Amino acid sequence: MKIRVWWNYPEVYVQLEDRYEDIELPDDYTEEEIKREVEEVAFERFNYGYEILTKEKK
């Protein structure tokens, strides 16, 4: 099956063709498997980080 994964950058203008990717998945994938694949594709587009605020900085 063909799936279109799309994402938004609400604070930054990005051209429409840069906001989605079409992927091919097996036809027998469950909703859970589809969601896992879609999240993987979408999350590749974002950088993130974290800092634990309750620990002393070294």
C-alpha positions in Angstrom: 0.0 0.0 0.0 1.1 3.6 -0.6 1.0 6.0 2.4 1.5 9.7 2.3 3.2 11.0 5.4 2.8 14.7 6.0 4.0 17.2 8.6 3.7 20.9 9.4 6.1 23.5 10.6 3.6 25.9 12.1 6.2 28.7 12.8 8.1 28.4 9.5 6.9 28.5 5.9 7.9 25.4 4.0 6.8 24.8 0.4 4.1 22.1 0.0 6.3 19.6 -1.8 8.7 19.7 1.2 6.0 18.7 3.7 5.3 15.2 2.7 6.8 11.9 1.7 5.2 8.9 0.0 6.2 5.5 1.4 5.3 1.9 0.4 4.3 -0.6 3.0 3.1 -4.2 2.8 -0.6 -4.5 2.3 -1.0 -6.7 5.4 0.4 -4.2 7.9 -1.8 -3.5 10.9 -2.7 0.0 12.0 -0.1 -0.3 14.7 2.7 -1.1 12.2 1.6 1.7 9.9 1.6 4.2 12.7 5.1 3.0 13.8 6.4 3.5 10.2 4.7 6.9 9.8 6.1 8.2 13.1 9.6 7.1 12.1 9.4 9.0 8.8 7.9 12.1 10.4 10.3 12.2 13.3 13.3 12.1 11.0 12.2 15.7 10.0 12.6 17.2 13.5 15.6 17.8 15.7 15.0 17.6 19.4 17.0 17.5 22.6 16.4 17.6 26.3 18.1 18.6 29.5 17.4 17.0 32.9 16.8 20.0 35.1 16.8 18.2 38.5 20.4 17.1 38.2 23.6 19.2 38.8 25.4 20.2 35.6 28.8 18.6 35.3 
